[in-house]
Amino acid sequence: MRSLLALLVLTLALAALCCCEKDPEDPSGPPSAASIKIKKEVANAFVKRQKRSDFYERYFMHYKTPMEQMHERCESYPPCDYLSDQIGFFMAYNRFFGRY
C-alpha cells in the first residue's frame, strides 16, 4: 500500500515538473497592448454594434406612457405617495386626483 502511494506521489511530482516548465520561446510577463492584434472578422464575432431602432422605439424613449405620468404625479405629491404605500397606487391616485 505504501509503495503504491509513494509511486503515485512520485508520478504526480514528475508530472507537475513537466507541466510547469517555462517555455523558452514565451516571453516573460504580460503581453503589451501593441503586441495584441485581432483580425476584424474575429473581433466582429463578439463585439456587436447596436442596431438602429424603429420609430416606435424612438418615440417611447422620449415620451412617457400615461401610467408612468400618473405614477410620477402621485410620487411628487407627498400625501398621495404616502397613501399609495398604504392602500395601493390606484386607490390613492383616484382619491387625490380623481379618475384619470
Wavefront OBJ file of the C-alpha trace (Angstrom):
o trace
v 0.000 0.000 0.000
v 2.805 2.397 0.932
v 4.775 1.586 -2.199
v 1.724 2.294 -4.333
v 1.189 5.609 -2.557
v 4.875 6.535 -2.932
v 4.746 5.671 -6.649
v 1.624 7.826 -7.086
v 3.222 10.806 -5.299
v 6.407 10.436 -7.380
v 4.391 10.310 -10.618
v 2.394 13.396 -9.675
v 5.582 15.289 -8.764
v 7.202 14.452 -12.121
v 4.028 15.426 -13.978
v 3.943 18.755 -12.153
v 7.569 19.441 -13.068
v 6.950 18.639 -16.722
v 3.823 20.769 -16.949
v 5.291 23.744 -15.138
v 8.408 24.076 -17.309
v 8.925 27.534 -18.686
v 8.705 27.784 -22.463
v 11.897 29.460 -23.789
v 10.003 30.981 -26.738
v 7.363 32.514 -24.495
v 8.406 35.967 -23.206
v 8.031 36.508 -19.505
v 5.447 38.955 -18.186
v 2.104 40.009 -19.585
v 1.896 40.954 -23.276
v 1.843 44.645 -24.129
v -1.136 46.293 -25.789
v 0.848 46.806 -29.006
v 1.552 43.088 -29.345
v -2.119 42.062 -29.124
v -3.723 42.041 -32.547
v -7.114 40.653 -33.514
v -8.440 40.217 -37.025
v -11.505 42.267 -37.875
v -13.621 39.185 -38.563
v -12.778 37.707 -35.169
v -13.435 40.980 -33.367
v -16.818 41.364 -35.053
v -17.827 37.934 -33.834
v -18.098 39.067 -30.204
v -18.477 42.852 -30.453
v -21.931 43.584 -31.820
v -22.964 47.053 -32.768
v -26.283 48.373 -31.551
v -28.961 48.139 -34.187
v -30.996 51.163 -35.106
v -34.407 51.230 -33.534
v -37.565 51.866 -35.437
v -39.827 54.875 -34.993
v -41.967 53.193 -32.313
v -38.987 52.551 -30.016
v -37.555 56.032 -30.512
v -40.959 57.527 -29.695
v -41.154 55.713 -26.355
v -37.597 56.691 -25.468
v -38.688 60.358 -25.445
v -42.300 60.176 -24.266
v -43.692 58.569 -21.145
v -46.742 56.364 -21.034
v -49.870 57.743 -19.346
v -49.438 55.263 -16.491
v -45.873 56.450 -15.887
v -47.074 60.064 -15.906
v -49.709 59.176 -13.322
v -47.128 57.463 -11.115
v -44.839 60.489 -11.257
v -47.708 62.835 -10.463
v -48.633 60.761 -7.410
v -44.988 60.404 -6.294
v -44.405 64.146 -6.472
v -47.371 64.817 -4.140
v -46.321 63.541 -0.657
v -49.812 62.650 0.694
v -50.556 60.584 -2.413
v -47.140 58.936 -2.266
v -47.618 58.008 1.397
v -51.141 56.711 0.842
v -50.073 54.666 -2.189
v -47.712 52.749 0.093
v -50.609 52.028 2.445
v -53.558 51.199 0.175
v -52.090 50.911 -3.309
v -51.390 53.254 -6.182
v -54.749 53.160 -7.974
v -56.842 53.891 -4.905
v -54.513 56.677 -3.749
v -54.425 58.282 -7.196
v -58.216 58.162 -7.521
v -58.618 59.694 -4.072
v -56.388 62.713 -4.725
v -56.656 63.280 -8.466
v -59.922 61.629 -9.451
v -60.321 59.101 -12.185
v -57.624 59.649 -14.810
l 1 2 3 4 5 6 7 8 9 10 11 12 13 14 15 16 17 18 19 20 21 22 23 24 25 26 27 28 29 30 31 32 33 34 35 36 37 38 39 40 41 42 43 44 45 46 47 48 49 50 51 52 53 54 55 56 57 58 59 60 61 62 63 64 65 66 67 68 69 70 71 72 73 74 75 76 77 78 79 80 81 82 83 84 85 86 87 88 89 90 91 92 93 94 95 96 97 98 99 100
